[in-house]
Every structure is written in C-alpha cells, then in structure tokens.
Amino acid sequence: MGSEKKSRLPAIVATVVAVPVAVVAGVLVFNAIAPEAEPVHEDLSPVSVAAPALSEEDAVICLALTATAPETAGGLQARPVEGGAGAAESVLAYGDPAAVATCGVEPVAVEDTALVYKLNGVCWYSDEAGLEWTTLDRQVPVGVSVPEANDQPVDVLNDLSTVIAEKVPAAADAPTGCA
C-alpha cells in the first residue's frame, strides 16, 4: 500500500499545479483574442426644450406627472431639461438622442375609426411614422416625440403610460377605440 501512495503523489502534484496554470492561460488567451467593446457614452446633458403655455390647473397636473416620472423609460436614462419658464415642470427627456414627453400639448382630433393604442391604461394616437404620439383620453394631453433611432418607441410609451394614468386625470370623452 505504501508504494501505491508514492506512485500517485507525483500525479496529484502535477494536477494541482496544471489545473490553475491551464485556467490562467485560458483567461489570458480569451482576453487577448476577444474583441474589445467600446464603452457607450450616452449624452445625458440637459435637453433644451420649449415649454407649452399652461393654465394654472394644467400646470399642477403636469408638475405631478414630471415629479413622479420614472428614472428610465424604455431602457433610456432620464435627462434634465432646460428652456423657458415651466420646462422642467412640464417636459421629460430620456436617452440619446432624446425621446421627449411634453405635458400640455395641443389635443389631437381623430376619427372614431382611427387606429389607437391602449398602453397601460392610456390611449395613444401616432403619426404614420410612429415618431409623434399623443394621448387621447387625458384631461391634459401628453405628447411624446421618439427619435427615429429608437427601435421600440412603444417601450418608452409603456413606461410613461403607467405614471400618466396615475397622475393625469382621464378626460370625460375619448374616441371609441379608447374604451
């Protein structure tokens, strides 16, 4: 039995040394041949916007919306806004290039047969390109401009719809498709 233990000892020592060396060599080779990912530098500087003229009542509603807005929408990071008086209280911006949500836009009139989208309790209408969206069933309309570079504008709208449904009261009437 003693000779069996002696004959295994060199194999055990070789294994104990070889396994960590092989792991380190593998990591070094992987790091040497793996492509280096360039860091994404998203511009999160303030977005310059024009604030809509709001009545006192609408301004309070819009402030409730912007004060409770999510930090991200559609995976895009919130950005500060700057502009005229009331910009920060009525406008939200996300990502680079910025998707911009404006509380207090002009209402959109649509036919009862128009294609509308109900997202998280909020009814939306969009232009043909899917870049300009406006709520149809809120007392204070909210408009969202989504850059063409954004592959999934509905992701932004879904995240914003939740807080819009909570903070912007529903309108008395809305198009048929919004029911």
C-alpha positions as CSV (number, residue, x, y, z in Angstrom):
1,M,0.0,0.0,0.0
2,G,2.8,2.4,0.7
3,S,4.1,2.1,-2.8
4,E,0.7,2.9,-4.3
5,K,0.6,6.2,-2.4
6,K,4.0,7.2,-3.5
7,S,3.2,6.5,-7.2
8,R,0.1,8.7,-7.0
9,L,1.8,11.6,-5.3
10,P,3.5,12.9,-8.5
11,A,0.2,12.7,-10.4
12,I,-1.7,14.6,-7.7
13,V,1.0,17.3,-7.5
14,A,1.1,17.7,-11.3
15,T,-2.8,18.0,-11.4
16,V,-2.8,20.6,-8.6
17,V,-0.2,22.7,-10.5
18,A,-1.5,22.1,-14.0
19,V,-5.2,23.0,-13.5
20,P,-4.7,26.6,-12.2
21,V,-2.0,27.2,-14.9
22,A,-4.4,26.0,-17.6
23,V,-7.2,28.2,-16.2
24,V,-4.9,31.3,-16.1
25,A,-3.6,30.5,-19.6
26,G,-7.2,30.2,-20.9
27,V,-8.2,33.5,-19.4
28,L,-5.2,35.2,-20.9
29,V,-5.8,33.8,-24.4
30,F,-9.6,34.7,-24.2
31,N,-8.8,38.3,-23.2
32,A,-6.2,38.5,-26.0
33,I,-8.5,37.4,-28.8
34,A,-11.8,38.7,-27.5
35,P,-12.9,42.0,-29.3
36,E,-12.7,45.0,-27.0
37,A,-16.1,46.5,-26.5
38,E,-16.1,50.3,-26.8
39,P,-17.8,51.9,-23.9
40,V,-21.1,53.6,-24.7
41,H,-21.0,57.2,-24.0
42,E,-24.6,58.4,-23.8
43,D,-25.1,62.1,-23.7
44,L,-27.1,62.8,-20.6
45,S,-26.6,66.6,-20.6
46,P,-29.7,68.8,-20.3
47,V,-32.1,68.9,-23.3
48,S,-33.2,72.3,-24.5
49,V,-37.0,72.4,-24.9
50,A,-39.8,74.9,-25.3
51,A,-42.4,74.6,-22.6
52,P,-46.1,74.9,-23.5
53,A,-48.2,77.7,-22.1
54,L,-50.3,76.0,-19.4
55,S,-53.3,77.1,-17.3
56,E,-52.7,77.1,-13.6
57,E,-54.7,73.9,-13.2
58,D,-52.9,72.1,-16.1
59,A,-49.5,73.2,-14.7
60,V,-50.3,71.5,-11.3
61,I,-51.3,68.3,-13.2
62,C,-48.1,68.4,-15.3
63,L,-45.9,69.0,-12.3
64,A,-47.5,66.0,-10.6
65,L,-46.5,64.0,-13.7
66,T,-42.9,65.2,-14.0
67,A,-42.3,65.0,-10.3
68,T,-43.1,61.3,-10.3
69,A,-41.7,60.3,-13.7
70,P,-39.6,57.2,-13.8
71,E,-35.8,57.4,-13.9
72,T,-35.8,55.3,-17.1
73,A,-38.3,54.8,-19.9
74,G,-37.9,52.1,-22.5
75,G,-34.5,51.4,-21.0
76,L,-33.4,55.0,-21.7
77,Q,-32.0,57.1,-18.9
78,A,-33.8,60.3,-17.8
79,R,-32.1,63.6,-18.8
80,P,-32.6,67.1,-17.3
81,V,-34.5,69.6,-19.4
82,E,-33.9,73.3,-19.7
83,G,-35.7,76.0,-21.6
84,G,-38.3,78.6,-20.8
85,A,-40.3,79.0,-17.7
86,G,-42.0,75.8,-16.8
87,A,-39.9,73.5,-18.9
88,A,-38.7,71.3,-16.1
89,E,-42.3,71.1,-14.7
90,S,-43.9,70.0,-18.0
91,V,-41.3,68.2,-20.1
92,L,-39.4,65.0,-19.7
93,A,-36.5,63.7,-21.7
94,Y,-34.9,60.2,-22.0
95,G,-31.9,58.8,-23.8
96,D,-29.6,60.0,-26.5
97,P,-30.9,61.1,-28.9
98,A,-33.7,62.2,-26.6
99,A,-37.2,61.0,-26.5
100,V,-39.2,64.0,-25.3
101,A,-42.5,63.9,-23.4
102,T,-44.4,67.1,-23.1
103,C,-47.4,67.6,-20.9
104,G,-49.9,70.1,-22.1
105,V,-49.6,69.7,-25.9
106,E,-52.5,70.6,-28.2
107,P,-55.1,67.9,-28.3
108,V,-55.4,65.7,-31.4
109,A,-58.7,65.2,-33.1
110,V,-59.1,61.7,-34.6
111,E,-62.0,59.9,-36.3
112,D,-63.7,57.2,-34.2
113,T,-62.3,54.7,-36.7
114,A,-58.7,55.8,-36.3
115,L,-56.1,53.3,-35.1
116,V,-55.4,54.0,-31.5
117,Y,-53.2,52.1,-29.0
118,K,-54.2,51.4,-25.4
119,L,-50.9,51.1,-23.4
120,N,-51.0,50.5,-19.6
121,G,-54.3,52.3,-19.3
122,V,-53.6,55.2,-21.6
123,C,-55.0,55.7,-25.1
124,W,-52.4,56.9,-27.7
125,Y,-52.6,58.1,-31.3
126,S,-49.5,58.2,-33.5
127,D,-48.5,59.7,-36.8
128,E,-47.8,57.3,-39.7
129,A,-44.1,57.1,-38.9
130,G,-44.7,56.2,-35.3
131,L,-42.5,59.1,-34.1
132,E,-45.1,61.5,-32.7
133,W,-47.5,60.1,-30.1
134,T,-50.3,62.0,-28.3
135,T,-52.7,60.8,-25.5
136,L,-56.3,60.9,-26.4
137,D,-58.1,60.2,-23.2
138,R,-56.4,62.6,-20.7
139,Q,-57.7,66.0,-19.4
140,V,-54.2,67.4,-20.2
141,P,-52.8,65.8,-23.4
142,V,-49.3,64.5,-23.3
143,G,-47.2,64.3,-26.4
144,V,-44.1,62.1,-26.9
145,S,-41.6,62.6,-29.7
146,V,-39.5,59.5,-30.2
147,P,-36.3,59.7,-32.4
148,E,-36.2,57.5,-35.4
149,A,-33.1,55.9,-33.9
150,N,-35.3,54.4,-31.2
151,D,-36.2,50.9,-32.3
152,Q,-39.1,50.4,-29.9
153,P,-41.0,53.6,-29.2
154,V,-43.7,51.6,-27.5
155,D,-41.3,50.7,-24.7
156,V,-41.0,54.3,-23.9
157,L,-44.7,54.8,-24.0
158,N,-45.4,51.8,-21.8
159,D,-43.2,53.1,-19.0
160,L,-44.6,56.6,-19.3
161,S,-48.2,55.4,-19.5
162,T,-48.1,54.0,-16.0
163,V,-47.4,57.3,-14.4
164,I,-49.6,59.2,-16.9
165,A,-52.6,57.0,-15.9
166,E,-51.9,57.7,-12.2
167,K,-51.2,61.5,-12.4
168,V,-53.1,62.9,-15.4
169,P,-56.9,62.6,-14.9
170,A,-58.9,60.8,-17.6
171,A,-60.9,63.0,-19.9
172,A,-64.7,62.9,-19.9
173,D,-64.8,61.7,-23.5
174,A,-62.4,59.8,-25.7
175,P,-62.5,58.2,-29.2
176,T,-64.4,54.9,-29.5
177,G,-61.2,52.8,-29.7
178,C,-60.0,54.0,-26.3
179,A,-62.8,52.4,-24.3
